[in-house]
Amino acid sequence: MTPPDINSATFRHVLGHYATGVCVVTALEEDQTPIGMVVGSFTSVSLNPPLIAFFPDQKSTSWPRIEKAGKFCVNVLAGDQHLLCRQFATAGSEKFTGVAHRISNNGAPILDDALAWIDCSLDDVHEFGDHYMALGRVDSLGVGRSCSPLLFFQGGYGEFTLHS
Protein backbone atom coordinates (compact mmCIF):
# COMPACT_ATOMS: atom_id res chain seq x y z
CA MET A 1 0.00 0.00 0.00
CA THR A 2 1.27 3.46 -0.90
CA PRO A 3 1.93 5.78 2.05
CA PRO A 4 -0.64 8.63 2.00
CA ASP A 5 1.99 11.35 1.42
CA ILE A 6 3.44 9.63 -1.70
CA ASN A 7 1.17 10.00 -4.70
CA SER A 8 1.98 8.59 -8.13
CA ALA A 9 2.74 12.03 -9.63
CA THR A 10 5.33 12.78 -6.91
CA PHE A 11 6.81 9.30 -7.21
CA ARG A 12 7.15 9.65 -11.00
CA HIS A 13 8.61 13.17 -10.68
CA VAL A 14 11.29 12.18 -8.17
CA LEU A 15 12.28 8.97 -9.98
CA GLY A 16 12.38 10.93 -13.25
CA HIS A 17 15.64 12.40 -11.93
CA TYR A 18 17.28 9.02 -12.45
CA ALA A 19 18.35 8.51 -16.06
CA THR A 20 17.64 5.08 -17.52
CA GLY A 21 18.75 3.34 -20.66
CA VAL A 22 16.15 2.44 -23.24
CA CYS A 23 15.69 -1.06 -24.67
CA VAL A 24 13.34 -2.78 -27.08
CA VAL A 25 12.44 -6.33 -26.06
CA THR A 26 11.60 -8.44 -29.11
CA ALA A 27 10.27 -11.94 -29.77
CA LEU A 28 8.59 -13.98 -32.49
CA GLU A 29 5.15 -15.49 -32.17
CA GLU A 30 4.49 -19.05 -33.39
CA ASP A 31 3.32 -17.69 -36.76
CA GLN A 32 6.64 -15.77 -37.05
CA THR A 33 5.01 -12.38 -36.38
CA PRO A 34 7.60 -10.13 -34.68
CA ILE A 35 6.64 -8.52 -31.37
CA GLY A 36 8.40 -5.61 -29.67
CA MET A 37 8.00 -3.37 -26.66
CA VAL A 38 10.03 -0.53 -25.15
CA VAL A 39 11.35 -0.92 -21.61
CA GLY A 40 13.34 1.49 -19.49
CA SER A 41 13.49 -0.81 -16.50
CA PHE A 42 16.20 -3.29 -17.47
CA THR A 43 19.03 -4.58 -15.29
CA SER A 44 21.68 -7.24 -14.98
CA VAL A 45 20.95 -9.68 -12.17
CA SER A 46 23.73 -12.27 -12.03
CA LEU A 47 27.07 -13.04 -13.68
CA ASN A 48 27.01 -16.74 -12.84
CA PRO A 49 24.67 -17.84 -14.26
CA PRO A 50 24.21 -14.83 -16.56
CA LEU A 51 20.73 -13.44 -15.81
CA ILE A 52 18.96 -10.18 -16.67
CA ALA A 53 15.57 -8.75 -15.74
CA PHE A 54 13.10 -6.22 -17.05
CA PHE A 55 9.79 -5.02 -15.68
CA PRO A 56 6.82 -4.93 -18.10
CA ASP A 57 3.64 -3.12 -17.09
CA GLN A 58 0.70 -5.41 -16.34
CA LYS A 59 -1.36 -3.37 -18.83
CA SER A 60 1.03 -4.11 -21.69
CA THR A 61 -0.56 -5.88 -24.64
CA SER A 62 2.86 -6.93 -26.00
CA TRP A 63 4.16 -8.58 -22.84
CA PRO A 64 1.75 -11.57 -22.79
CA ARG A 65 2.76 -12.35 -26.37
CA ILE A 66 6.48 -12.14 -25.51
CA GLU A 67 5.94 -14.24 -22.40
CA LYS A 68 4.16 -16.90 -24.47
CA ALA A 69 7.08 -16.99 -26.93
CA GLY A 70 9.37 -17.96 -24.03
CA LYS A 71 12.44 -16.47 -25.73
CA PHE A 72 13.26 -12.83 -26.29
CA CYS A 73 16.03 -10.40 -27.18
CA VAL A 74 16.79 -7.18 -25.32
CA ASN A 75 18.00 -4.59 -27.85
CA VAL A 76 19.82 -1.65 -26.23
CA LEU A 77 19.01 1.49 -28.23
CA ALA A 78 21.65 3.94 -29.41
CA GLY A 79 21.46 7.67 -28.83
CA ASP A 80 20.26 8.37 -32.37
CA GLN A 81 17.35 5.91 -32.14
CA HIS A 82 14.74 8.04 -30.32
CA LEU A 83 12.37 7.83 -33.32
CA LEU A 84 12.71 4.04 -33.34
CA CYS A 85 11.92 4.10 -29.62
CA ARG A 86 8.74 6.07 -30.29
CA GLN A 87 7.78 3.64 -33.07
CA PHE A 88 8.05 0.65 -30.71
CA ALA A 89 6.32 2.53 -27.87
CA THR A 90 3.23 3.06 -30.05
CA ALA A 91 0.44 0.51 -29.77
CA GLY A 92 -0.35 -1.49 -32.88
CA SER A 93 1.07 -4.08 -35.19
CA GLU A 94 3.23 -1.78 -37.36
CA LYS A 95 6.16 -1.62 -34.94
CA PHE A 96 8.55 -3.46 -37.28
CA THR A 97 7.64 -1.49 -40.44
CA GLY A 98 10.91 -0.36 -42.01
CA VAL A 99 13.01 -1.79 -39.17
CA ALA A 100 15.99 -3.83 -40.35
CA HIS A 101 16.59 -6.88 -38.18
CA ARG A 102 17.85 -10.43 -38.21
CA ILE A 103 16.65 -13.46 -36.25
CA SER A 104 18.83 -14.74 -33.40
CA ASN A 105 19.66 -18.39 -32.80
CA ASN A 106 16.86 -18.35 -30.20
CA GLY A 107 14.40 -17.04 -32.77
CA ALA A 108 14.02 -13.43 -31.58
CA PRO A 109 14.59 -10.29 -33.68
CA ILE A 110 17.92 -8.49 -33.19
CA LEU A 111 17.58 -4.89 -34.38
CA ASP A 112 20.39 -4.19 -36.88
CA ASP A 113 21.40 -0.78 -35.54
CA ALA A 114 21.07 -1.56 -31.82
CA LEU A 115 23.94 -0.57 -29.56
CA ALA A 116 23.97 -4.06 -28.02
CA TRP A 117 21.72 -7.12 -27.77
CA ILE A 118 21.09 -9.82 -25.19
CA ASP A 119 19.30 -12.97 -26.39
CA CYS A 120 17.48 -14.81 -23.59
CA SER A 121 15.24 -17.66 -22.57
CA LEU A 122 12.48 -16.66 -20.16
CA ASP A 123 13.50 -18.13 -16.81
CA ASP A 124 10.81 -16.85 -14.42
CA VAL A 125 8.10 -14.19 -14.00
CA HIS A 126 6.93 -12.58 -10.75
CA GLU A 127 4.21 -10.02 -10.08
CA PHE A 128 5.23 -6.88 -8.17
CA GLY A 129 2.71 -4.05 -7.74
CA ASP A 130 1.47 -2.98 -11.17
CA HIS A 131 4.39 -4.62 -13.04
CA TYR A 132 5.91 -8.03 -13.61
CA MET A 133 9.55 -8.92 -13.20
CA ALA A 134 10.66 -11.00 -16.19
CA LEU A 135 13.87 -12.90 -15.48
CA GLY A 136 15.87 -13.96 -18.52
CA ARG A 137 18.67 -16.52 -18.78
CA VAL A 138 21.24 -15.11 -21.21
CA ASP A 139 21.92 -17.48 -24.11
CA SER A 140 24.05 -15.13 -26.26
CA LEU A 141 24.87 -11.45 -26.50
CA GLY A 142 26.87 -8.95 -28.48
CA VAL A 143 27.70 -5.35 -29.24
CA GLY A 144 26.16 -3.93 -32.40
CA ARG A 145 27.99 -0.63 -32.78
CA SER A 146 30.12 1.74 -30.78
CA CYS A 147 28.26 4.95 -29.91
CA SER A 148 26.38 6.59 -27.06
CA PRO A 149 23.23 5.01 -25.61
CA LEU A 150 19.73 6.44 -25.69
CA LEU A 151 18.72 7.68 -22.25
CA PHE A 152 15.35 8.61 -20.79
CA PHE A 153 15.49 11.48 -18.28
CA GLN A 154 12.76 13.74 -16.86
CA GLY A 155 10.27 12.77 -19.56
CA GLY A 156 12.61 13.22 -22.53
CA TYR A 157 15.28 11.40 -24.52
CA GLY A 158 18.95 12.25 -24.77
CA GLU A 159 22.43 10.87 -25.19
CA PHE A 160 25.31 10.27 -22.83
CA THR A 161 28.64 11.98 -23.32
CA LEU A 162 31.77 10.61 -21.63
CA HIS A 163 33.93 13.11 -19.79
CA SER A 164 37.51 12.15 -19.06
C-alpha positions, -999 to +999 in steps of 0.1 A: +000+000+000+013+035-009+019+058+021-006+086+020+020+113+014+034+096-017+012+100-047+020+086-081+027+120-096+053+128-069+068+093-072+071+096-110+086+132-107+113+122-082+123+090-100+124+109-132+156+124-119+173+090-124+184+085-161+176+051-175+188+033-207+161+024-232+157-011-247+133-028-271+124-063-261+116-084-291+103-119-298+086-140-325+052-155-322+045-191-334+033-177-368+066-158-371+050-124-364+076-101-347+066-085-314+084-056-297+080-034-267+100-005-252+113-009-216+133+015-195+135-008-165+162-033-175+190-046-153+217-072-150+209-097-122+237-123-120+271-130-137+270-167-128+247-178-143+242-148-166+207-134-158+190-102-167+156-087-157+131-062-170+098-050-157+068-049-181+036-031-171+007-054-163-014-034-188+010-041-217-006-059-246+029-069-260+042-086-228+017-116-228+028-124-264+065-121-255+059-142-224+042-169-245+071-170-269+094-180-240+124-165-257+133-128-263+160-104-272+168-072-253+180-046-279+198-016-262+190+015-282+217+039-294+215+077-288+203+084-324+174+059-321+147+080-303+124+078-333+127+040-333+119+041-296+087+061-303+078+036-331+081+007-307+063+025-279+032+031-300+004+005-298-004-015-329+011-041-352+032-018-374+062-016-349+085-035-373+076-015-404+109-004-420+130-018-392+160-038-403+166-069-382+178-104-382+167-135-363+188-147-334+197-184-328+169-184-302+144-170-328+140-134-316+146-103-337+179-085-332+176-049-344+204-042-369+214-008-355+211-016-318+239-006-296+240-041-280+217-071-278+211-098-252+193-130-264+175-148-236+152-177-226+125-167-202+135-181-168+108-168-144+081-142-140+069-126-108+042-100-101+052-069-082+027-041-077+015-030-112+044-046-130+059-080-136+095-089-132+107-110-162+139-129-155+159-140-185+187-165-188+212-151-212+219-175-241+240-151-263+249-114-265+269-090-285+277-053-292+262-039-324+280-006-328+301+017-308+283+049-299+264+066-271+232+050-256+197+064-257+187+077-223+154+086-208+155+115-183+128+137-169+103+128-196+126+132-225+153+114-245+189+123-248+224+109-252+253+103-228+286+120-233+318+106-216+339+131-198+375+122-191 
